[in-house]
Amino acid sequence: MAQTLFTTVQLNSASAANIYVKVGFVPAKIELLNLTQLQTPTATNGYKAIWQQGMAAGSAIVTGFYSVATTPAVALADKTSYISSGGITLLNPLGSEQGQYGAVVSGFTNASSGVITVDSTLAAGITAGCVIRVSLVADNQSSAVSLNGDYYVASVTATTITLGTAPAGTWPFPLLPASTSSSSVYISGGVVTLLQNANATTPNPPHNIYSDVPTWYNEAIQGFTIGTSTFANATYSATVGDIILVSAWDAMTP
């Protein structure tokens, strides 16, 4: 069945950073339009990017503005180019990457700041400042508080996740505390999945405007990343506040 996604994100990072878009299917074509730049064009800033099936990961066809000397003034014209890195990259295109389902848990401490040991934080896309969900952990049920639940991440290493207290407004639902001292004791199992990336978008999370279904959950969901060079001659730090219309279509969409 043909599937499509239309949503908007706002660039609100103070520095260049990838934006993750989870769409629930493997896109065959992705189009990004910088609505802010289209309304108020600025020289050297990009406003459109396209990726489609067959193009290399991290690439994109980008269109931006550039100045053209005219008489008696200076006008803006379009300039289209191809970028081979920092563009658009599919997440888990074959459904085989670890980040598809999360990081595998092998330990969970009972401490004032709980620490989760996993096989790889990088593969699951888990970084400091993100919100995660711990599920499928078997604990000894010695406490009414299970280790399974949603947490804020204070810091990470290659194989550990240290829990923290989320700043106000980070997440719309209650999170478990960083301290797991009063929680049940870890026995075995468990998976950590990414609920919200540290580079959160506004609205947060992005929604499918047709179904109002949140698209940030990382539970066997395919998607893509918008890289820092996606818009020609522009980085996110140079376009904070810009609204991006995100469109994606699967291979069966006419």
C-alpha positions in Angstrom: 0.0 0.0 0.0 1.3 3.4 -0.9 2.4 5.6 2.1 3.2 9.2 2.4 4.3 11.6 5.2 3.8 15.4 5.4 5.0 17.2 8.4 6.9 20.3 9.5 10.0 20.8 11.7 11.6 24.0 13.0 15.3 24.4 13.0 16.0 25.4 16.6 19.5 24.1 17.2 22.1 26.6 18.3 24.7 24.8 16.2 24.7 22.5 13.2 23.2 19.1 14.0 21.3 16.4 12.2 17.5 16.2 12.5 16.0 12.7 12.7 12.6 12.1 11.0 10.8 8.8 11.7 8.2 8.0 9.1 7.1 4.4 9.6 8.1 3.2 6.1 11.2 3.2 3.9 11.0 6.4 1.8 11.8 6.2 -2.0 11.7 9.9 -2.4 12.2 12.8 0.1 11.6 16.5 -0.5 12.4 19.3 1.9 11.2 22.9 1.5 12.4 25.8 3.7 9.2 27.7 3.9 10.8 30.6 5.8 13.4 31.2 3.1 10.8 31.0 0.4 8.9 33.8 2.0 11.9 35.9 2.8 14.7 34.9 0.4 18.3 35.4 1.6 21.4 35.2 -0.6 23.5 32.0 -0.1 20.7 30.2 1.8 19.1 27.0 0.5 15.4 26.5 0.3 14.9 23.0 -1.3 16.5 19.6 -1.1 15.6 16.3 -2.8 16.7 12.8 -2.3 15.3 9.8 -4.2 15.9 6.0 -4.4 19.2 5.2 -6.1 21.1 8.2 -4.8 24.0 7.6 -2.3 23.5 8.0 1.4 24.2 11.5 2.6 23.7 13.0 -0.8 21.0 15.4 -2.0 20.1 17.7 -4.9 19.9 21.2 -3.3 18.6 24.5 -4.6 19.5 27.8 -3.0 19.6 31.5 -3.7 22.6 33.5 -5.0 23.0 37.2 -5.9 22.9 38.4 -9.5 24.1 41.8 -10.4 21.4 43.7 -12.3 20.9 47.3 -13.3 20.3 49.1 -11.2 20.0 46.7 -8.3 20.9 43.2 -7.2 18.4 40.3 -7.6 18.3 36.8 -6.3 18.4 33.7 -8.6 18.2 30.0 -8.1 21.3 27.8 -8.1 21.0 24.0 -8.0 23.9 21.7 -7.1 24.6 18.1 -5.9 26.1 17.4 -2.5 27.7 14.1 -1.7 27.8 14.4 2.1 25.8 16.0 4.9 22.7 15.5 2.9 19.8 13.0 3.4 20.4 9.5 4.7 17.9 6.7 5.2 17.7 5.1 8.6 17.7 1.3 8.6 16.8 0.9 4.9 17.0 -2.9 5.1 15.6 -3.1 8.6 18.8 -4.8 9.7 20.6 -2.0 11.6 20.7 -2.1 15.4 19.3 1.4 15.7 16.1 0.0 14.2 15.1 -1.5 17.5 17.5 0.0 20.0 20.4 -1.0 22.2 20.6 -4.4 24.0 20.8 -4.1 27.8 23.3 -6.2 29.7 23.3 -4.4 33.1 21.4 -1.8 35.1 22.7 -0.4 38.4 20.7 0.6 41.5 22.4 4.0 42.2 21.6 7.7 42.8 22.1 8.0 39.1 21.3 4.7 37.5 23.7 3.5 34.8 22.5 1.2 32.0 25.1 -1.0 30.2 24.3 -1.7 26.6 26.1 -3.1 23.5 26.2 0.2 21.6 24.8 3.7 22.2 26.0 4.9 18.8 24.2 2.3 16.8 20.9 3.1 18.6 21.4 6.9 18.2 21.4 7.5 22.0 23.2 10.7 23.1 23.2 13.0 26.2 20.0 15.0 26.3 17.7 12.5 24.7 14.7 10.6 26.1 14.8 6.8 26.1 12.4 3.9 26.8 13.7 0.8 28.7 11.6 -2.2 28.0 11.7 -6.0 28.3 14.0 -5.9 31.4 13.6 -8.7 33.8 14.0 -7.5 37.4 13.5 -9.2 40.7 10.3 -7.2 41.6 11.7 -6.4 45.0 10.2 -2.9 44.6 7.0 -1.5 43.3 9.2 0.6 40.9 10.2 -1.3 37.9 13.4 -0.6 35.9 11.2 -0.5 32.7 10.0 2.9 31.7 11.0 6.2 30.2 14.1 8.2 31.3 16.2 11.2 30.5 19.8 10.7 29.5 22.5 12.8 31.3 25.5 11.3 29.6 26.7 8.3 27.5 29.8 6.4 26.7 30.2 3.9 23.9 28.4 1.2 26.1 26.9 3.0 29.0 23.9 5.4 29.6 23.8 7.5 32.8 20.4 8.7 33.7 19.5 12.3 34.7 16.8 14.8 35.4 15.2 16.3 32.4 15.0 20.1 32.1 11.4 21.5 32.4 9.5 21.1 29.2 11.7 18.4 27.7 9.1 15.7 27.6 5.2 16.1 27.8 4.8 12.9 30.0 6.2 11.9 33.4 9.7 10.4 33.3 11.2 8.0 35.9 13.7 9.6 38.2 17.5 9.3 37.6 17.9 7.5 40.9 17.2 3.8 40.7 18.3 3.1 44.3 14.7 2.2 45.3 13.9 0.3 42.1 13.9 -3.4 41.6 17.2 -5.2 40.9 18.2 -6.0 37.4 18.3 -9.7 36.4 18.6 -9.9 32.6 17.4 -8.8 29.2 16.1 -5.4 28.1 16.2 -3.0 25.1 16.7 0.7 25.1 14.9 2.6 22.3 15.1 6.3 21.5 11.9 8.3 22.1 13.2 11.9 21.5 16.5 13.0 20.1 18.6 15.6 22.0 18.2 18.0 18.9 14.5 18.2 19.4 12.3 19.9 16.8 9.4 22.4 17.3 6.7 21.3 17.3 8.1 18.6 19.5 7.6 15.9 18.4 6.8 16.4 14.7 3.5 15.0 13.7 1.9 13.6 10.6 -0.5 16.3 9.8 -3.1 13.9 8.3 -3.2 11.4 11.2 -1.8 13.5 14.1 0.3 10.5 15.0 3.6 11.3 16.7 6.6 10.3 14.6 9.4 10.4 17.1 9.1 6.8 18.5 11.9 4.5 17.6 10.0 1.2 17.7 10.8 -0.6 14.4 10.2 2.7 12.6 12.1 3.6 9.5 13.0 7.2 8.6 15.8 9.4 7.6 18.2 12.1 8.8 18.5 15.6 7.5 22.2 16.4 7.4 23.9 19.6 8.2 24.8 20.4 4.6 21.3 19.6 3.2 20.5 23.2 2.3 23.1 24.7 -0.1 25.5 27.1 1.6 23.6 27.1 4.8 23.9 25.4 8.2 21.3 25.0 10.8 23.1 27.5 13.0 22.6 30.1 10.3 18.9 29.4 9.9 17.6 28.9 13.5 13.8 29.3 13.5 13.3 28.4 9.8 10.2 26.1 9.2 10.9 23.1 7.0 8.1 21.2 5.2 9.1 17.6 5.1 7.5 15.3 2.4 8.3 11.6 2.0 6.8 8.9 -0.3 7.3 5.2 -0.5 8.2 3.2 -3.6 4.6 2.4 -4.4 3.3 6.0 -4.4 2.5 7.1 -7.9 
